[in-house]
Amino acid sequence: DVCSSDQDATLQLSLKRNAQDQTRVNEKVDAFEKRITQRYNSLDAQLSSLNGLNAYIAQQVTAWNKSSG
């Protein structure tokens, strides 16, 4: 049957396109995840640095208050 053969070919083409679309979406998701992870790691490092600076400043203020009191 010619009609069913055409339908099969159309269905196969649709399945192939769908698979290609899924691959593209997965690649975009992977790239996005990589960017977000890099940003998170960068922010985490900055936060650690600021926490260290905060502890240092608190220590200096405490020492200053003791010496000026």
Secondary structure, DSSP 8 states (H G I E B T S, - for coil): -HHHHHHHHHHHHHHHHHHHHHHHHHHHHHHHHHHHHHHHHHHHHHHHHHHHHHHHHHHHHHHHHHHH-
